[in-house]
Amino acid sequence: MNKKIFLLVIIIFFVFAGCTMAPKYKRPETPVPLKWPGGPAYIYMEDAADESTPPASALSWREFIRDERLRKVIETALNNNRDLRIATLNVERARAYYGIQRAELLPSVNAAGSFYKERIPADLSSTGSVVTAEQYNVNLGITSWEIDFFGRIRSLKDNALEQYLATDEARRGSQIMLISTTCQVYLALAADREALRLVTSTLNTQEVSYKLIKKRYDVGFASELDLRRAQSQVDTARGDVARYTQLVAQDENALNLLVGSPVPPELLPSDLKNVTPPQDISAGLSSEILLQRPDVLAAEHQLKAANANIGAARAAFFPRIALTATAGTASADLSGLFKSGQGAWTFAPQIVMPIFDARTWHAYDVTKVEKEISVAEYEKTIQTAFREVADALAERGTINDRLAAQQSLVDASAVSYRLSEARYNKGIDSYLSVLDAQRSLYGAEQGLIMLRLARINSLITLYKSLGGGKDN
């Protein structure tokens, strides 16, 4: 019994004395400014510290998205989208791989029973007579368990853990991307439906104008040039109606694909005006929030995984200790298998000391280069994130001025069109002035719809670029 206790103590010592040879991890310096950029495009930054505007990280997507119908569409997408489902399954697979690698630290204990019977002819037997031999064995043992004294398996386990965590961050990034993309497609559908309503109304107006000019042409009060110009406007509007009809259908198809099933008609937007815009958010004053973005965290986990690989490569230069041990009973008779005194055991430790293997040096060099690559990828990910947020902030800082200018342009174009049409009807101007005014008004109204869409999208893009909210 004392020998068994001593053996158990030795095994426990080896298990818990194991250490990793991976270098101590240190997060690289952030390769972007600590503060967001400033300038004329970022005038809103003066109000960044306003407590009435919550930071993106403090809002869940349900708090950020205020339109009830859009919330239901997003909920359905999160439940049904196949890309997100694949990302979730990838996390489950990575977790299973991590479990396999972690289990390498523990011995594999197996139970085995065997039966052996042999007949030896008289001329081969040492006794000169026929001999029949039997043997029964029941064993419980450990087969080739590597005692991780130099941390090779621990480093590989750490690598698998970081890979798992990186995959989980990728899933979180996929979820945020799905939410933002669903919002943007939903809003694009609303904008295109509103634009379709506009071009349909314009077509009706152009057809009425064409019929009036046709009557005037028939009685000689209008020239053929005026008639053809009016017809060109009708044809242009008809083409735009067909184009926006196509865009609306394609938007619905894209939304159905994202959601994973046909969206009920009652959840679809009629136009952009009836969609409640998202909650206004603040980016804060510091760019350190980027370190919590899913893609940045995933890149950092990949860097930690590469760091752990260095430990495994270093451990390859040191001896490997493996243990094989069994304990059980053996007997020539089945009835005596479990009698006193039939115990049997084997203990076979093995140590392998590498003397020369050039591959281990090259493998070590590979792990160091891979870590440098991971550092560069981590830094690039942060730089890309900073650029995305800065672009979103620049758009947000200027979109209100653009909207105000566009609205003023629509109002001025509407007055110009009305005056031009009145002057034409009184015979003061040609139809060319009416045509120019119509085109200006038509383009200004379409531009206003697109800018209103851009204003809402800028909020969604900023929310996504900042890494989403607290439940993503």
C-alpha positions as CSV (number, residue, x, y, z in Angstrom):
1,M,0.0,0.0,0.0
2,N,2.9,2.4,0.8
3,K,4.3,1.9,-2.7
4,K,1.0,2.8,-4.2
5,I,0.7,5.9,-2.2
6,F,4.3,6.9,-3.1
7,L,3.5,6.3,-6.8
8,L,0.4,8.4,-6.6
9,V,2.3,11.2,-4.9
10,I,4.9,11.1,-7.7
11,I,2.2,11.3,-10.4
12,I,0.4,14.2,-8.7
13,F,3.8,16.0,-8.4
14,F,4.4,15.7,-12.1
15,V,0.9,16.8,-13.0
16,F,0.9,20.0,-10.9
17,A,4.5,20.8,-11.3
18,G,4.1,21.2,-15.1
19,C,4.7,24.7,-16.4
20,T,4.3,26.4,-19.7
21,M,7.3,27.6,-21.7
22,A,5.3,30.2,-23.7
23,P,6.6,33.7,-23.4
24,K,4.6,36.1,-21.2
25,Y,1.9,37.7,-23.2
26,K,1.9,41.5,-23.6
27,R,-0.7,43.3,-25.6
28,P,0.8,45.4,-28.4
29,E,0.5,49.2,-28.3
30,T,-2.5,50.5,-30.0
31,P,-1.4,51.8,-33.4
32,V,-4.1,54.6,-33.6
33,P,-4.6,57.9,-31.8
34,L,-6.2,57.8,-28.4
35,K,-8.8,60.3,-29.4
36,W,-11.1,60.5,-32.4
37,P,-10.2,62.8,-35.3
38,G,-11.3,66.4,-35.2
39,G,-12.0,69.1,-37.8
40,P,-15.0,70.6,-39.6
41,A,-16.5,67.2,-40.3
42,Y,-16.5,66.3,-36.6
43,I,-18.3,69.3,-35.2
44,Y,-20.6,67.1,-33.1
45,M,-17.5,66.1,-31.0
46,E,-18.2,69.2,-28.9
47,D,-21.2,67.4,-27.5
48,A,-19.6,64.0,-27.2
49,A,-19.6,64.3,-23.4
50,D,-23.3,65.0,-23.3
51,E,-24.8,62.6,-20.8
52,S,-28.2,62.6,-22.7
53,T,-26.6,60.7,-25.6
54,P,-25.7,57.2,-24.3
55,P,-22.6,55.4,-25.6
56,A,-23.2,52.5,-28.0
57,S,-21.7,50.0,-25.6
58,A,-24.4,50.8,-23.0
59,L,-27.3,49.9,-25.4
60,S,-28.5,46.5,-26.4
61,W,-29.7,46.2,-30.0
62,R,-33.3,46.1,-28.7
63,E,-32.7,49.5,-27.1
64,F,-30.9,50.9,-30.0
65,I,-33.6,49.8,-32.6
66,R,-36.8,51.6,-31.7
67,D,-39.0,50.5,-34.6
68,E,-41.2,47.6,-33.3
69,R,-41.6,46.0,-36.7
70,L,-37.9,46.1,-37.4
71,R,-37.2,44.5,-34.0
72,K,-39.4,41.5,-34.9
73,V,-37.7,41.2,-38.3
74,I,-34.3,41.1,-36.5
75,E,-35.5,38.6,-34.0
76,T,-36.5,36.3,-36.8
77,A,-33.2,36.8,-38.5
78,L,-31.2,35.9,-35.4
79,N,-33.2,32.7,-35.1
80,N,-33.2,31.6,-38.7
81,N,-30.2,33.0,-40.5
82,R,-28.0,30.2,-41.8
83,D,-24.8,32.2,-41.7
84,L,-25.2,32.9,-38.1
85,R,-26.2,29.3,-37.4
86,I,-23.0,28.2,-39.1
87,A,-21.0,30.6,-37.0
88,T,-22.6,29.3,-33.9
89,L,-21.8,25.7,-34.9
90,N,-18.2,26.7,-35.5
91,V,-18.1,27.8,-31.9
92,E,-19.4,24.5,-30.7
93,R,-16.8,22.7,-32.9
94,A,-14.0,24.9,-31.6
95,R,-15.1,24.2,-28.0
96,A,-15.1,20.5,-28.7
97,Y,-11.6,20.7,-30.1
98,Y,-10.5,22.6,-27.0
99,G,-12.0,19.8,-24.8
100,I,-10.0,17.2,-26.7
101,Q,-6.8,19.1,-26.3
102,R,-7.4,19.7,-22.6
103,A,-8.1,16.0,-22.1
104,E,-4.5,15.3,-23.2
105,L,-3.4,16.5,-19.8
106,L,-5.3,13.6,-18.1
107,P,-4.4,9.9,-18.3
108,S,-6.5,7.6,-20.4
109,V,-7.6,4.7,-18.1
110,N,-8.8,1.5,-19.7
111,A,-10.0,-1.8,-18.4
112,A,-9.2,-4.9,-20.4
113,G,-9.9,-8.6,-20.0
114,S,-8.2,-11.4,-22.0
115,F,-8.2,-15.1,-22.3
116,Y,-5.3,-17.2,-23.7
117,K,-5.2,-20.9,-24.4
118,E,-2.4,-22.9,-26.2
119,R,-1.7,-26.6,-27.0
120,I,1.9,-27.6,-27.4
121,P,2.7,-30.9,-29.1
122,A,4.8,-33.5,-27.2
123,D,7.9,-33.1,-29.5
124,L,8.0,-29.4,-28.7
125,S,7.1,-29.6,-25.1
126,S,9.9,-29.5,-22.4
127,T,8.1,-32.2,-20.6
128,G,8.0,-34.6,-23.6
129,S,4.2,-34.8,-23.4
130,V,1.3,-32.8,-24.8
131,V,0.7,-29.6,-22.8
132,T,-2.4,-27.4,-22.8
133,A,-1.8,-23.9,-21.3
134,E,-4.5,-21.4,-20.3
135,Q,-4.2,-17.9,-19.0
136,Y,-6.9,-15.4,-17.8
137,N,-6.2,-11.7,-17.2
138,V,-8.2,-8.7,-16.0
139,N,-6.3,-5.3,-16.0
140,L,-6.9,-1.7,-15.3
141,G,-4.2,0.6,-16.7
142,I,-2.8,3.8,-18.2
143,T,-1.5,3.5,-21.7
144,S,1.4,5.9,-22.7
145,W,0.4,8.9,-20.7
146,E,2.7,11.9,-21.4
147,I,3.5,13.7,-18.2
148,D,3.5,17.4,-19.2
149,F,6.6,18.4,-17.2
150,F,7.7,21.0,-19.7
151,G,4.3,22.4,-20.6
152,R,4.1,21.2,-24.3
153,I,0.5,19.9,-23.9
154,R,-0.5,22.9,-21.7
155,S,0.7,25.2,-24.5
156,L,-1.3,23.3,-27.0
157,K,-4.3,23.4,-24.7
158,D,-3.9,27.2,-24.4
159,N,-3.7,27.5,-28.1
160,A,-7.0,25.6,-28.5
161,L,-8.6,27.7,-25.9
162,E,-7.7,30.9,-27.7
163,Q,-8.8,29.5,-31.0
164,Y,-12.2,28.7,-29.4
165,L,-12.5,32.2,-27.9
166,A,-11.6,33.8,-31.3
167,T,-14.3,31.7,-32.9
168,D,-16.8,32.9,-30.3
169,E,-15.8,36.5,-31.0
170,A,-16.3,35.8,-34.7
171,R,-19.8,34.6,-34.0
172,R,-20.5,37.7,-32.0
173,G,-19.2,39.8,-34.9
174,S,-21.4,37.8,-37.3
175,Q,-24.4,38.6,-35.1
176,I,-23.7,42.3,-35.1
177,M,-23.1,42.3,-38.8
178,L,-26.4,40.4,-39.3
179,I,-28.3,43.0,-37.2
180,S,-26.8,45.9,-39.0
181,T,-27.2,44.4,-42.5
182,T,-30.8,43.5,-41.7
183,C,-31.5,47.1,-40.6
184,Q,-29.9,48.5,-43.7
185,V,-31.7,46.2,-46.1
186,Y,-35.0,46.9,-44.3
187,L,-34.4,50.7,-44.6
188,A,-33.3,50.4,-48.3
189,L,-36.6,48.6,-48.9
190,A,-38.4,51.5,-47.2
191,A,-36.5,54.1,-49.2
192,D,-37.0,52.3,-52.5
193,R,-40.8,51.9,-51.8
194,E,-41.0,55.6,-51.1
195,A,-39.0,56.4,-54.2
196,L,-41.3,54.1,-56.2
197,R,-44.3,56.0,-54.9
198,L,-42.6,59.3,-56.0
199,V,-41.8,58.1,-59.5
200,T,-45.3,56.7,-59.9
201,S,-46.7,60.0,-58.9
202,T,-44.3,61.8,-61.2
203,L,-45.3,59.5,-64.1
204,N,-49.0,60.3,-63.5
205,T,-48.2,64.0,-63.5
206,Q,-46.1,63.7,-66.6
207,E,-48.9,61.8,-68.4
208,V,-51.4,64.5,-67.6
209,S,-49.0,67.2,-68.8
210,Y,-48.4,65.2,-72.0
211,K,-52.1,64.9,-72.7
212,L,-52.6,68.7,-72.2
213,I,-49.8,69.5,-74.5
214,K,-51.0,66.9,-77.0
215,K,-54.4,68.7,-77.1
216,R,-52.6,72.1,-77.6
217,Y,-50.5,70.6,-80.3
218,D,-53.6,69.2,-82.1
219,V,-55.1,72.7,-82.3
220,G,-51.8,74.4,-83.2
221,F,-51.1,76.1,-79.9
222,A,-48.0,74.0,-79.1
223,S,-45.1,72.9,-81.2
224,E,-44.0,69.4,-82.0
225,L,-40.8,70.1,-80.1
226,D,-42.8,70.8,-76.9
227,L,-44.8,67.6,-77.5
228,R,-41.7,65.5,-77.9
229,R,-40.1,67.0,-74.8
230,A,-43.2,66.1,-72.8
231,Q,-43.1,62.6,-74.2
232,S,-39.4,62.3,-73.2
233,Q,-40.4,63.1,-69.6
234,V,-43.1,60.4,-69.6
235,D,-40.8,57.8,-71.0
236,T,-38.1,58.7,-68.4
237,A,-40.6,58.4,-65.6
238,R,-41.9,55.0,-67.0
239,G,-38.3,53.7,-67.0
240,D,-37.8,54.9,-63.4
241,V,-41.0,53.2,-62.3
242,A,-39.8,49.9,-63.8
243,R,-36.4,50.3,-62.2
244,Y,-37.7,51.0,-58.7
245,T,-40.2,48.2,-59.0
246,Q,-37.2,45.9,-59.7
247,L,-35.3,47.4,-56.7
248,V,-38.2,46.9,-54.3
249,A,-38.5,43.2,-55.4
250,Q,-34.7,42.7,-55.0
251,D,-34.8,44.3,-51.6
252,E,-37.5,42.0,-50.5
253,N,-35.5,39.0,-51.7
254,A,-32.4,40.2,-49.9
255,L,-34.4,40.7,-46.7
256,N,-36.0,37.2,-47.0
257,L,-32.5,35.7,-47.4
258,L,-31.2,37.5,-44.3
259,V,-34.2,36.6,-42.2
260,G,-34.1,33.0,-43.4
261,S,-37.8,32.9,-44.3
262,P,-40.4,35.1,-46.0
263,V,-41.1,38.3,-44.0
264,P,-44.8,38.8,-43.3
265,P,-46.2,41.7,-45.3
266,E,-47.4,43.4,-42.2
267,L,-43.8,43.7,-41.0
268,L,-42.6,45.3,-44.2
269,P,-42.2,49.1,-44.3
270,S,-44.4,51.2,-46.5
271,D,-41.9,54.1,-46.7
272,L,-39.0,55.7,-44.9
273,K,-41.1,58.3,-43.2
274,N,-43.0,55.7,-41.1
275,V,-39.8,53.9,-39.8
276,T,-38.8,55.0,-36.3
277,P,-35.1,56.0,-36.5
278,P,-32.7,54.3,-34.1
279,Q,-31.6,55.7,-30.8
280,D,-28.9,58.4,-31.1
281,I,-25.6,57.2,-29.7
282,S,-22.2,58.7,-28.7
283,A,-18.8,57.3,-29.6
284,G,-17.3,58.8,-26.5
285,L,-14.0,60.7,-26.4
286,S,-11.5,57.7,-26.4
287,S,-10.8,55.2,-29.1
288,E,-10.0,52.5,-26.5
289,I,-13.5,51.3,-27.0
290,L,-12.3,49.7,-30.2
291,L,-10.4,47.1,-28.1
292,Q,-13.8,45.6,-27.3
293,R,-14.9,45.1,-30.9
294,P,-15.5,41.4,-31.7
295,D,-13.0,41.4,-34.7
296,V,-10.3,43.1,-32.6
297,L,-10.9,40.7,-29.7
298,A,-10.8,37.8,-32.2
299,A,-7.5,39.0,-33.6
300,E,-6.1,39.3,-30.1
301,H,-7.1,35.8,-29.2
302,Q,-5.3,34.6,-32.4
303,L,-2.3,36.5,-31.2
304,K,-2.4,34.7,-27.9
305,A,-2.8,31.4,-29.7
306,A,0.3,32.1,-31.7
307,N,2.1,33.0,-28.4
308,A,1.1,29.7,-26.9
309,N,2.4,27.9,-30.0
310,I,5.9,29.2,-29.1
311,G,5.7,27.4,-25.8
312,A,4.9,24.2,-27.5
313,A,7.8,24.6,-29.9
314,R,10.2,25.4,-27.1
315,A,9.0,22.3,-25.1
316,A,9.9,20.1,-28.1
317,F,13.6,20.7,-27.3
318,F,13.2,19.0,-23.9
319,P,12.6,15.4,-22.9
320,R,9.2,13.8,-23.1
321,I,8.2,11.6,-20.2
322,A,5.5,8.9,-20.8
323,L,4.0,6.4,-18.4
324,T,2.4,3.1,-19.0
325,A,1.1,1.2,-16.0
326,T,-1.4,-1.6,-15.4
327,A,-2.7,-3.4,-12.4
328,G,-4.9,-6.5,-12.2
329,T,-5.1,-10.2,-11.7
330,A,-3.9,-13.2,-13.7
331,S,-4.5,-16.9,-13.3
332,A,-4.2,-20.1,-15.2
333,D,-7.7,-20.9,-14.2
334,L,-10.8,-18.8,-14.5
335,S,-12.0,-19.8,-11.1
336,G,-8.8,-18.6,-9.5
337,L,-8.6,-15.2,-11.3
338,F,-9.8,-13.2,-8.3
339,K,-8.2,-15.3,-5.5
340,S,-5.7,-13.9,-3.1
341,G,-2.1,-13.7,-4.4
342,Q,-3.1,-13.5,-8.1
343,G,-2.3,-9.8,-8.4
344,A,-0.2,-8.6,-11.4
345,W,1.1,-5.2,-12.4
346,T,3.4,-3.5,-14.8
347,F,5.1,-0.1,-14.5
348,A,6.9,1.1,-17.7
349,P,8.0,4.8,-17.6
350,Q,9.7,6.1,-20.7
351,I,11.8,9.2,-21.3
352,V,12.7,10.4,-24.8
353,M,15.5,12.9,-25.0
354,P,15.9,14.7,-28.4
355,I,19.5,14.7,-29.5
356,F,19.3,16.1,-33.1
357,D,16.3,16.9,-35.1
358,A,16.7,20.0,-37.4
359,R,12.9,20.2,-37.9
360,T,12.4,21.4,-34.3
361,W,14.5,24.5,-34.9
362,H,12.6,25.3,-38.0
363,A,9.3,24.7,-36.3
364,Y,10.4,27.1,-33.5
365,D,11.3,29.8,-36.1
366,V,7.9,29.3,-37.8
367,T,6.0,29.9,-34.5
368,K,8.0,33.1,-33.9
369,V,7.2,34.4,-37.4
370,E,3.5,33.4,-37.0
371,K,3.4,35.5,-33.9
372,E,4.8,38.5,-35.7
373,I,2.2,38.0,-38.4
374,S,-0.5,37.8,-35.8
375,V,0.8,41.1,-34.2
376,A,0.6,42.8,-37.6
377,E,-2.9,41.5,-38.3
378,Y,-4.0,42.6,-34.8
379,E,-2.7,46.1,-35.4
380,K,-4.3,46.3,-38.9
381,T,-7.6,45.2,-37.4
382,I,-7.5,48.1,-35.0
383,Q,-6.5,50.5,-37.7
384,T,-9.3,49.4,-39.9
385,A,-11.8,49.7,-37.0
386,F,-10.6,53.2,-36.3
387,R,-11.0,54.2,-39.9
388,E,-14.6,52.7,-40.0
389,V,-15.6,54.7,-36.9
390,A,-13.9,57.9,-38.1
391,D,-15.8,57.6,-41.4
392,A,-19.1,57.0,-39.6
393,L,-18.4,60.0,-37.4
394,A,-17.6,62.2,-40.4
395,E,-20.8,61.3,-42.1
396,R,-22.8,61.8,-38.9
397,G,-21.2,65.2,-38.4
398,T,-22.1,66.5,-41.9
399,I,-25.4,64.7,-42.8
400,N,-27.7,67.2,-41.1
401,D,-26.2,70.1,-43.1
402,R,-26.6,68.1,-46.3
403,L,-30.2,67.3,-45.4
404,A,-31.0,70.9,-44.7
405,A,-29.4,72.0,-48.0
406,Q,-31.2,69.2,-49.9
407,Q,-34.6,70.2,-48.3
408,S,-34.0,73.8,-49.3
409,L,-33.2,72.7,-52.8
410,V,-36.4,70.7,-53.0
411,D,-38.4,73.7,-51.8
412,A,-36.7,76.0,-54.3
413,S,-37.1,73.5,-57.1
414,A,-40.8,73.1,-56.4
415,V,-41.4,76.9,-56.5
416,S,-39.3,77.1,-59.7
417,Y,-41.4,74.3,-61.3
418,R,-44.7,76.0,-60.4
419,L,-43.6,79.4,-61.7
420,S,-42.2,77.9,-64.9
421,E,-45.4,76.0,-65.6
422,A,-47.4,79.1,-65.0
423,R,-45.3,81.2,-67.4
424,Y,-45.6,78.4,-70.0
425,N,-49.3,78.3,-69.7
426,K,-49.5,82.1,-70.2
427,G,-47.2,81.8,-73.3
428,I,-44.3,83.7,-71.7
429,D,-41.7,80.9,-71.7
430,S,-41.1,77.8,-73.8
431,Y,-41.7,74.3,-72.5
432,L,-37.9,73.9,-72.1
433,S,-38.0,75.9,-68.9
434,V,-40.7,73.7,-67.6
435,L,-38.7,70.6,-68.5
436,D,-35.6,71.8,-66.7
437,A,-37.6,72.7,-63.6
438,Q,-39.3,69.3,-63.6
439,R,-36.0,67.5,-63.9
440,S,-34.4,69.6,-61.1
441,L,-37.4,68.9,-58.8
442,Y,-37.5,65.2,-59.6
443,G,-33.8,64.8,-58.9
444,A,-33.9,66.9,-55.7
445,E,-36.8,64.8,-54.3
446,Q,-34.9,61.5,-55.1
447,G,-31.8,62.9,-53.5
448,L,-33.7,63.9,-50.4
449,I,-35.0,60.3,-49.9
450,M,-31.4,59.0,-50.3
451,L,-30.0,61.5,-47.8
452,R,-32.7,60.6,-45.2
453,L,-31.7,57.0,-45.7
454,A,-28.1,57.9,-45.3
455,R,-28.8,59.7,-42.1
456,I,-30.4,56.6,-40.5
457,N,-27.7,54.3,-41.9
458,S,-25.0,56.5,-40.4
459,L,-26.3,55.7,-37.0
460,I,-26.4,52.0,-37.7
461,T,-22.9,52.0,-39.2
462,L,-21.6,53.9,-36.1
463,Y,-23.2,51.3,-33.8
464,K,-21.7,48.4,-35.8
465,S,-18.3,50.1,-36.0
466,L,-18.1,50.6,-32.3
467,G,-18.7,46.9,-31.7
468,G,-22.4,46.8,-30.9
469,G,-24.0,46.9,-27.5
470,K,-23.9,45.0,-24.2
471,D,-25.8,41.9,-25.4
472,N,-24.2,41.3,-28.8
